[in-house]
């Protein structure tokens, strides 16, 4: 009767381990502190797009660049100028007579920049617009990286919950196994060393479970940091991505939208615009119109109207212009080379991510085969329990531990596959979110 109870206990364990691996949603719901009614992955991502520290920093930098751009635009065009002063003068009236007087004057006018002075204003606007666009690009990249960080933490959290569930299923029979081992040791069918070795299996699984719970805490802390949720309750559902997110043509077509590539192209286009403003660099000129009022202290008032043009240029103006144009050309050449390098890097990333994903997918078949083999070995050991009383029980415990290890390895492989898939999805230019679990069939819920 005792052997039948032991066999039933181990059979229930094998079934629980197998179901835990087949249905990740069921495994998550079996964990009491991780209910499926919590925050979904999409909600976590949306929170991270605003609350992640790196996103907030990029947003602040983008705001600074926007204000600088507004300042540069407001500085364009004509400028109002004015001045006032008082002077003391002695003027010769005749050869023998002079006149001493004091004069107060006020002048107000408008000045328009010309030539290189106007081009310098335009250049400052182009540079400010480039800074704004760069800030927007950094903000998009920060949001993308924050979303990816949330997805990675979510994937690790999901698989850690499964490992904890599998460990708890194995540890659930510790008390009964200890009693059975003590009974067999007392009856002389089991050695003390064998008993201690078998009980040590539970200690190792307990240590692994404790490590996984610590990892759960770290994963939740990472999600809390990224989303600004003090104690997030996570909805642990599997991540299934649309096929369009993993398509090679989609990835290659979106190369120009990849943040580093898009930013380099933007810089190259802006420097082309800046180059047009350097033809007259160094030639400073302006035209001004002013109205003045004077008053001789102790005498009559006066007024004057003036129109003036001023112009200046360095003696080596042509050398200065050629040096500036050469600098721009060198910058364009650098950006063109950088664009080529980043495009090559992007294609290499796509190829590497796809190869890595396929490798992780192929690993799953071998891991699942090992799990099936471990399950079959456990079933056979259970059937042989009556034939080999002492050794049979030890063989059965070892077989159940191998089943536990095989199950954990399947979860580990699934986590590696998830992370490899996330690296591939992260390269997609368009917004690519996980498919709704409601429309997935039972097969899609498998690891």
C-alpha positions as CSV (number, residue, x, y, z in Angstrom):
1,X,0.0,0.0,0.0
2,X,2.9,2.4,0.8
3,X,4.5,1.6,-2.5
4,X,1.3,2.4,-4.3
5,X,1.0,5.7,-2.5
6,X,4.6,6.6,-3.4
7,X,3.9,5.7,-7.0
8,X,0.8,7.9,-7.1
9,X,2.8,10.8,-5.6
10,X,5.5,10.5,-8.2
11,X,2.9,10.2,-11.0
12,X,1.2,13.4,-9.9
13,X,4.6,15.1,-9.8
14,X,5.4,14.0,-13.4
15,X,2.0,15.2,-14.6
16,X,2.5,18.5,-12.9
17,X,6.0,19.0,-14.4
18,X,4.7,18.1,-17.9
19,X,1.7,20.4,-17.7
20,X,3.9,23.2,-16.4
21,X,6.1,23.0,-19.4
22,X,3.3,22.7,-21.9
23,X,1.2,25.6,-20.7
24,X,3.1,28.6,-19.4
25,X,-0.1,30.4,-18.6
26,X,-1.2,27.6,-16.3
27,X,2.2,27.6,-14.7
28,X,2.0,31.3,-14.1
29,X,-1.5,31.0,-12.6
30,X,-0.2,28.3,-10.3
31,X,2.1,30.8,-8.7
32,X,0.1,32.6,-6.0
33,X,2.2,35.8,-5.9
34,X,2.1,36.3,-9.7
35,X,-1.5,36.4,-10.8
36,X,-2.5,36.8,-14.4
37,X,-4.8,39.6,-13.5
38,X,-1.9,42.0,-13.2
39,X,-0.3,44.5,-15.6
40,X,0.1,43.3,-19.2
41,X,3.3,43.6,-21.2
42,X,1.7,46.3,-23.5
43,X,0.8,48.4,-20.4
44,X,4.3,48.0,-19.0
45,X,5.8,49.1,-22.3
46,X,3.5,52.2,-22.5
47,X,4.5,53.2,-18.9
48,X,8.2,52.8,-19.7
49,X,7.9,55.0,-22.8
50,X,7.2,57.9,-20.4
51,X,8.6,56.9,-17.0
52,X,11.9,55.2,-17.8
53,X,14.8,57.3,-16.4
54,X,16.6,57.2,-19.8
55,X,13.5,58.4,-21.6
56,X,13.0,61.2,-19.1
57,X,16.6,62.3,-19.6
58,X,16.2,62.2,-23.4
59,X,13.0,64.1,-23.2
60,X,14.6,66.8,-21.1
61,X,17.5,67.1,-23.6
62,X,15.1,67.3,-26.4
63,X,13.2,70.1,-24.7
64,X,16.4,72.0,-24.2
65,X,17.2,71.7,-27.9
66,X,13.7,72.8,-28.8
67,X,14.1,76.0,-26.7
68,X,17.5,76.7,-28.3
69,X,15.9,76.3,-31.7
70,X,13.2,78.8,-30.8
71,X,15.9,81.2,-29.6
72,X,17.8,80.8,-32.9
73,X,14.7,81.5,-34.9
74,X,13.7,84.5,-32.9
75,X,17.2,85.9,-33.6
76,X,16.7,86.0,-37.3
77,X,16.3,89.0,-39.6
78,X,16.4,92.7,-38.7
79,X,17.6,94.0,-35.3
80,X,16.5,97.2,-33.6
81,X,19.4,99.3,-32.3
82,X,19.5,102.5,-30.3
83,X,21.8,104.7,-28.2
84,X,22.1,107.9,-26.3
85,X,24.9,110.0,-25.1
86,X,26.1,113.5,-24.0
87,X,29.1,115.2,-25.4
88,X,31.1,118.4,-24.6
89,X,32.6,120.2,-27.6
90,X,34.5,123.3,-28.5
91,X,34.0,124.4,-32.1
92,X,35.9,127.2,-33.9
93,X,33.5,129.9,-35.2
94,X,36.2,132.2,-36.7
95,X,39.9,132.3,-36.6
96,X,39.9,134.0,-33.3
97,X,36.5,132.9,-31.8
98,X,35.4,129.4,-30.6
99,X,32.1,128.1,-29.1
100,X,31.8,125.8,-26.1
101,X,28.6,123.7,-25.8
102,X,27.2,120.4,-24.5
103,X,24.9,118.3,-26.7
104,X,22.6,115.4,-25.7
105,X,21.6,113.0,-28.5
106,X,19.3,110.0,-28.9
107,X,19.3,107.6,-31.9
108,X,16.9,104.7,-32.8
109,X,17.1,102.5,-35.9
110,X,16.7,99.2,-37.6
111,X,19.6,97.1,-39.1
112,X,19.2,94.3,-41.6
113,X,22.1,91.7,-42.0
114,X,23.5,91.1,-45.5
115,X,25.8,88.6,-47.2
116,X,27.8,86.5,-44.6
117,X,26.0,88.1,-41.7
118,X,22.7,86.8,-43.0
119,X,24.2,83.4,-43.8
120,X,25.5,83.1,-40.3
121,X,22.0,83.5,-38.9
122,X,20.7,80.9,-41.3
123,X,23.5,78.6,-40.3
124,X,22.7,78.9,-36.6
125,X,19.1,78.0,-37.4
126,X,20.1,74.9,-39.3
127,X,22.4,73.8,-36.5
128,X,19.6,74.4,-34.0
129,X,17.2,72.4,-36.1
130,X,19.8,69.6,-36.3
131,X,20.1,69.6,-32.5
132,X,16.3,69.3,-32.2
133,X,16.2,66.4,-34.7
134,X,19.1,64.7,-32.9
135,X,17.2,65.1,-29.7
136,X,14.1,63.5,-31.2
137,X,16.2,60.7,-32.6
138,X,17.8,60.1,-29.2
139,X,14.3,60.2,-27.6
140,X,13.0,57.6,-30.0
141,X,16.0,55.4,-29.4
142,X,15.7,55.8,-25.6
143,X,12.0,54.7,-25.8
144,X,12.9,51.8,-28.0
145,X,15.6,50.7,-25.6
146,X,13.3,51.1,-22.6
147,X,10.6,49.0,-24.3
148,X,13.2,46.3,-25.1
149,X,14.4,46.4,-21.5
150,X,10.8,45.9,-20.3
151,X,10.4,43.0,-22.7
152,X,13.6,41.3,-21.5
153,X,12.7,41.7,-17.8
154,X,9.2,40.4,-18.6
155,X,10.6,37.4,-20.4
156,X,13.0,36.6,-17.6
157,X,10.2,37.1,-15.0
158,X,7.9,34.7,-16.9
159,X,10.5,31.9,-17.2
160,X,11.7,32.4,-13.6
161,X,8.1,32.0,-12.4
162,X,8.0,28.7,-14.3
163,X,11.2,27.5,-12.8
164,X,10.0,28.3,-9.3
165,X,6.7,26.4,-10.0
166,X,8.6,23.4,-11.2
167,X,10.9,23.5,-8.2
168,X,7.9,23.8,-5.8
169,X,6.3,20.8,-7.5
170,X,9.4,18.7,-6.9
171,X,9.8,20.0,-3.3
172,X,6.2,19.2,-2.6
173,X,7.1,15.5,-2.0
174,X,10.1,16.2,0.3
175,X,8.3,15.3,3.5
176,X,7.0,12.0,2.2
177,X,10.3,11.2,0.6
178,X,12.1,11.9,3.8
179,X,9.8,9.6,5.7
180,X,10.1,6.8,3.1
181,X,13.9,7.1,3.2
182,X,14.0,6.9,7.0
183,X,11.8,3.9,6.9
184,X,14.0,2.1,4.3
185,X,17.1,3.0,6.2
186,X,15.7,1.6,9.4
187,X,14.6,-1.6,7.7
188,X,18.2,-2.1,6.3
189,X,17.3,-1.9,2.6
190,X,19.0,1.5,2.2
191,X,22.5,2.8,3.2
192,X,22.9,6.0,5.2
193,X,25.1,7.4,2.5
194,X,22.5,6.7,-0.1
195,X,19.8,8.3,2.1
196,X,21.9,11.5,2.6
197,X,22.6,11.7,-1.1
198,X,19.0,11.4,-2.1
199,X,17.9,14.0,0.5
200,X,20.6,16.2,-0.9
201,X,18.7,16.3,-4.1
202,X,16.0,18.3,-2.4
203,X,18.5,20.6,-0.8
204,X,19.9,21.4,-4.2
205,X,16.5,22.1,-5.7
206,X,15.6,24.2,-2.7
207,X,18.8,26.3,-3.2
208,X,17.9,26.7,-6.9
209,X,14.4,27.7,-6.0
210,X,15.7,30.3,-3.6
211,X,18.0,31.7,-6.3
212,X,15.1,31.9,-8.7
213,X,13.0,33.8,-6.1
214,X,15.8,36.2,-5.7
215,X,15.9,36.6,-9.4
216,X,12.2,37.3,-9.4
217,X,12.8,40.1,-7.0
218,X,15.5,41.6,-9.3
219,X,13.2,41.3,-12.3
220,X,10.3,43.0,-10.5
221,X,12.7,45.7,-9.3
222,X,13.9,46.3,-12.9
223,X,10.3,46.6,-14.1
224,X,9.5,48.9,-11.2
225,X,12.5,51.1,-12.2
226,X,11.4,51.3,-15.8
227,X,7.7,51.8,-15.3
228,X,7.7,53.8,-12.0
229,X,5.3,51.2,-10.5
230,X,6.4,50.7,-6.8
231,X,5.2,47.1,-6.6
232,X,4.1,45.9,-10.0
233,X,1.9,42.9,-10.3
234,X,2.8,41.3,-13.6
235,X,0.5,39.4,-15.9
236,X,2.7,36.4,-16.9
237,X,1.5,35.4,-20.4
238,X,3.7,34.1,-23.2
239,X,5.0,36.6,-25.8
240,X,3.9,35.7,-29.3
241,X,5.1,38.0,-32.0
242,X,3.4,38.5,-35.4
243,X,5.3,36.9,-38.4
244,X,5.7,40.4,-40.0
245,X,8.0,41.3,-37.1
246,X,10.4,38.5,-37.9
247,X,10.3,38.7,-41.7
248,X,13.7,39.3,-43.3
249,X,12.3,41.6,-46.0
250,X,10.6,43.7,-43.3
251,X,13.8,44.0,-41.4
252,X,15.9,45.0,-44.4
253,X,13.3,47.4,-45.7
254,X,13.3,49.2,-42.4
255,X,17.1,49.8,-42.4
256,X,16.8,53.6,-43.1
257,X,14.4,53.9,-40.1
258,X,16.9,52.3,-37.7
259,X,17.7,55.1,-35.2
260,X,21.5,55.3,-35.8
261,X,21.0,55.2,-39.6
262,X,18.2,57.7,-39.5
263,X,20.2,60.1,-37.4
264,X,23.3,59.9,-39.6
265,X,21.1,60.6,-42.7
266,X,19.6,63.6,-41.0
267,X,23.0,65.0,-40.1
268,X,24.2,64.5,-43.7
269,X,21.2,66.3,-45.1
270,X,21.6,69.2,-42.6
271,X,25.3,69.6,-43.5
272,X,24.3,69.9,-47.1
273,X,22.1,72.8,-46.2
274,X,24.8,74.4,-44.1
275,X,27.3,74.1,-47.0
276,X,25.1,76.5,-49.0
277,X,25.6,79.2,-46.3
278,X,29.4,79.2,-46.5
279,X,29.9,80.7,-49.9
280,X,30.0,84.2,-48.4
281,X,31.4,83.3,-45.0
282,X,33.5,86.1,-43.5
283,X,31.8,88.8,-45.6
284,X,30.0,90.8,-42.9
285,X,27.6,93.5,-44.0
286,X,24.4,95.3,-43.0
287,X,22.1,98.1,-44.0
288,X,20.6,100.3,-41.3
289,X,18.0,103.1,-41.1
290,X,18.1,105.4,-38.0
291,X,16.4,108.5,-36.7
292,X,18.2,110.8,-34.2
293,X,17.2,113.7,-31.9
294,X,19.8,116.2,-30.5
295,X,19.5,118.9,-28.0
296,X,22.2,121.5,-27.3
297,X,22.0,122.2,-23.5
298,X,21.1,125.8,-23.3
299,X,20.3,125.9,-27.1
300,X,17.8,124.6,-29.7
301,X,16.7,121.1,-30.5
302,X,17.8,119.2,-33.7
303,X,17.1,116.0,-35.5
304,X,18.7,113.8,-38.1
305,X,17.8,110.8,-40.3
306,X,20.5,108.4,-41.6
307,X,20.7,105.5,-43.9
308,X,24.0,103.5,-43.7
309,X,25.7,100.4,-45.2
310,X,28.6,98.8,-43.5
311,X,30.9,96.1,-44.8
312,X,33.9,94.2,-43.6
313,X,35.9,91.2,-44.7
314,X,39.2,89.6,-43.7
315,X,42.2,90.2,-45.8
316,X,42.4,86.4,-46.4
317,X,38.7,86.0,-47.1
318,X,39.1,83.5,-50.0
319,X,41.4,81.3,-47.9
320,X,38.9,81.4,-45.0
321,X,36.0,80.5,-47.3
322,X,37.9,77.6,-48.9
323,X,38.9,76.3,-45.5
324,X,35.3,76.4,-44.3
325,X,34.1,74.7,-47.4
326,X,36.8,72.1,-47.1
327,X,35.7,71.5,-43.5
328,X,32.1,70.9,-44.6
329,X,33.2,68.6,-47.4
330,X,35.3,66.6,-44.9
331,X,32.3,66.4,-42.6
332,X,30.1,65.2,-45.4
333,X,32.7,62.5,-46.3
334,X,32.9,61.4,-42.7
335,X,29.1,61.1,-42.5
336,X,28.8,59.2,-45.8
337,X,31.4,56.7,-44.5
338,X,29.6,56.5,-41.1
339,X,26.3,55.9,-43.0
340,X,27.9,53.1,-44.9
341,X,29.4,51.6,-41.7
342,X,26.1,51.8,-39.8
343,X,24.1,50.3,-42.7
344,X,26.6,47.4,-42.8
345,X,26.3,47.0,-39.1
346,X,22.6,47.0,-39.2
347,X,22.5,44.2,-41.9
348,X,25.1,42.3,-39.8
349,X,22.9,42.7,-36.7
350,X,19.8,41.4,-38.6
351,X,21.7,38.4,-39.9
352,X,23.3,37.6,-36.5
353,X,19.9,38.0,-34.7
354,X,18.2,35.7,-37.2
355,X,20.9,33.1,-36.9
356,X,20.8,33.3,-33.1
357,X,17.0,33.0,-33.1
358,X,17.1,29.9,-35.4
359,X,19.7,28.3,-33.2
360,X,17.7,28.8,-30.1
361,X,14.6,27.4,-31.8
362,X,16.5,24.4,-32.9
363,X,17.8,23.8,-29.4
364,X,14.2,23.4,-28.2
365,X,13.6,20.2,-30.1
366,X,16.6,18.5,-28.4
367,X,15.6,19.8,-25.0
368,X,12.0,18.6,-25.4
369,X,13.2,15.2,-26.5
370,X,15.4,15.0,-23.4
371,X,12.3,15.9,-21.3
372,X,10.3,13.1,-22.9
373,X,13.1,10.7,-22.3
374,X,13.3,11.8,-18.6
375,X,9.5,11.3,-18.3
376,X,9.7,7.8,-19.8
377,X,12.6,6.9,-17.5
378,X,10.5,8.2,-14.6
379,X,7.6,6.1,-15.6
380,X,9.7,2.9,-16.0
381,X,11.4,3.6,-12.6
382,X,7.9,3.8,-11.0
383,X,6.9,0.5,-12.5
384,X,10.0,-1.2,-11.2
385,X,9.6,0.1,-7.7
386,X,8.1,-3.1,-6.4
387,X,10.7,-5.3,-8.0
388,X,13.7,-3.5,-6.4
389,X,12.6,-2.3,-3.0
390,X,15.6,-0.3,-1.8
391,X,17.5,0.4,-5.0
392,X,14.2,0.9,-6.9
393,X,13.2,3.7,-4.6
394,X,16.6,5.4,-5.0
395,X,16.4,4.9,-8.8
396,X,12.9,6.5,-8.8
397,X,14.0,9.5,-6.9
398,X,17.0,10.0,-9.2
399,X,14.7,9.7,-12.2
400,X,12.3,12.3,-10.8
401,X,15.3,14.6,-10.2
402,X,16.4,14.1,-13.8
403,X,12.9,14.9,-14.9
404,X,13.1,18.1,-12.8
405,X,16.4,19.0,-14.4
406,X,15.1,18.3,-17.9
407,X,12.1,20.4,-17.3
408,X,14.2,23.3,-16.0
409,X,16.5,23.0,-19.1
410,X,13.5,23.3,-21.3
411,X,12.5,26.5,-19.5
412,X,16.1,27.8,-19.8
413,X,16.0,27.1,-23.5
414,X,12.7,28.9,-23.9
415,X,14.2,31.9,-22.1
416,X,17.2,32.0,-24.4
417,X,14.9,31.7,-27.4
418,X,12.7,34.5,-26.0
419,X,15.7,36.8,-25.6
420,X,17.0,36.0,-29.0
421,X,13.6,36.7,-30.5
422,X,13.5,40.0,-28.7
423,X,16.8,41.1,-30.2
424,X,15.3,40.4,-33.6
425,X,12.0,42.2,-32.9
426,X,14.0,45.2,-31.5
427,X,15.5,45.8,-35.0
428,X,12.0,46.3,-36.6
429,X,11.6,50.0,-37.4
430,X,7.8,50.0,-37.0
431,X,6.0,49.5,-33.7
432,X,5.8,45.7,-33.2
433,X,3.8,44.5,-30.2
434,X,3.0,40.9,-29.2
435,X,0.0,39.3,-30.6
436,X,-3.1,39.0,-28.4
437,X,-3.2,35.8,-26.4
438,X,-6.9,35.6,-27.0
439,X,-6.4,34.6,-30.7
440,X,-3.7,32.0,-30.1
441,X,-4.4,28.3,-30.3
442,X,-3.3,25.8,-27.7
443,X,-0.2,25.0,-29.7
444,X,1.0,28.6,-29.5
445,X,1.0,28.4,-25.7
446,X,3.6,25.7,-25.6
447,X,7.1,26.5,-24.8
